[in-house]
């Protein structure tokens, strides 16, 4: 069961590729994402059972050495995270939406997990790093009160640390611009 995810971010593309190759050879995890990001960094995201993901992240930390920027393990991640990361979530029944913009790609995944567990919302998309200069954002939908509750839960954890750049709630969101976000 894929219930955990691990993220590694490197300041070297070559080292990121090397470490990712070693992870996949030495761990029983599934590769979700492995890309060069701007400006000249590399991210790897894996999923799997907690023990396997933990081992992969620890191996990545060790092999990444001075080239590792950050790493994180999220246990018991909400199942919607993976479809939101891949952009395969359904968007037909969007009512109100919330957008949370974070200062790092890692925190976009963590905020999405917190938001989804805090309220009855649907994760529409979690976009990390590519074209965003290490930043990320999460888009969620649901009844306006649930969306507000989800964003408040994220703010409780991340605003004191300065990791939330901006967030907004749009009630009765117009569907035309929402569809353009996901094309």
N, C-alpha and C positions, 0 to 999 in steps of 0.2 A: 504494500500500500504506500502510495506516494503521499506522505503526511508531513514532510519537512523539506525545506529548501535551503540551499547555501549559496552565497554570493561572494565572489572574489573580484576585487578591482586592482589592476596593476598599472603602474606608470610606464611600463614598457610593453609594446605590442608583441615583440619577439618572446619575452619572458612569459607573457600571458598565454601565448600559443603553446609554448613548451610545457608550462605547468598544466594546462588543460589536457594536453596529450597524456601526460603522466597520470593525471587524475582518472582519466577514462580507462587507462590501462590497469590502474591499481585500485580502483574502487568500483563497487557495484551501485552506481548511480546513473540516472538518466540526464543527459545534457539537454537543458531547456534553451539556453542562449549562450553564445560564445562569439563575441564581436569586438572589433576595433571600434572605439568611440572617440569623439573629439574631446579634447585636443590631444591626440596621440596616446590614448590609453586603451586598456583592454578589459572587458568584463566577461566573467564566466558565471553562469547560473546553473545549478544542478538540483535535482529533486530525487527523492527516494525515502527509504525508511530512515528514521532518526540516526541510528548507529552508523549506517553507511554514509549519510550526508555529513555527520560529525567527523568521521574519519577522513572524508574527502576534503573538508574545509581545513582540518588540521594539517593534512598533507600539503594543501595549497599554500598555507601560511609558511610552512617550513621550506618548501621549494621556492616560494616567491621571494623570501628574504627581504632585502632592501627595496625590491621592486613592488612589494605589496602596499597598496594605499589603504584599503580597508577590506574587512571580511566579516561575514555575519552568518549565523545559523538561526533559522526560525523553525522551531519545533511546532508540530500540530498546526501547520498553516491551514487557513481556510481553503477548501477545495476550489473556490472560484478564482483564487489568485492565479493559477496556471492559465486558465482560459482568458483572464483579463490581461496577462502578460503577452499572450500570443495574439490578442485582438480578435478572438473568436466568440466573445460574448454577444448574445442577442441584444439588439438595440431598438426593436420595434415598439415596445411599450414604455418608453421613457416618459415620465411625468415631470418630476423635478430632478435636477442634477446638482451634484456637488463636485467641485474641482479643488484638489489640494495640490499645490506646487511645492516641491521640496528642494532643498539645496543639494541633495545627493540622490543618486539612483537607488542606493540601498534603502534610504528612508522612504522612498515612494512605495516600496514593497512592504515595509513595516507599517506604514500608515494605512495602506490598503487593508492589511490584515487586522489592524486595530479597529478600523472603521467598520469592517464587515462583521466582526465579532461583537461590536458595541450596539449595533442597531440592525433592523430588518431592511437592509439596503442591498442592491445588486451592484457588483463590481462590473463596470462597463469596460474600462481599460486601465491598465497600469503601464505607462510608457516610461522607459528608463534610458537616459543618456544619449541615445543616437540623435544627433542634431540638436541636443539640448545642453551641451557643455557640462556634462556630469550631473545635471539636474534631472528631475523626473516629475511626473505628475500622475495623479490618480483621478479617475472620473467614476463617480458612483451615482446610482439613481434610486428613486423610491419616493414614498410620500415625503412631503417637505419636512415634516416634524422628524421623521426618521433620518433624513439626510442631515438635518441640523444636529441631531443627537450624535451621529457618527462623526461629524467634523468636530464637535465639542470634545469628544473622547480623544481624538487625535491632538487637538490643541492642548488638552490637559497634559499630555506627555511631551509634546515637541516644542510648543511655544517658548517655554522657559529656556530651552537650549538654543533657540534661534534657528532651528532647522526647517521651519515652515516659512517659505517665502511669501506665499499668499494663498488664500482660500476664498471660495465664494459658493453661494447657494443660489440657484436659479429655479424659482417656482414656475410651473407651467412652461417649461423650456420649449422654445420654438424648434420643431423637428428638423427644419431645413439646415440651419447651421450645425446642428448636432450630427446629422448624417455626413456632412462634409468633414467633420473631425476625423471620421473613421474610414475615409477613402484614400 
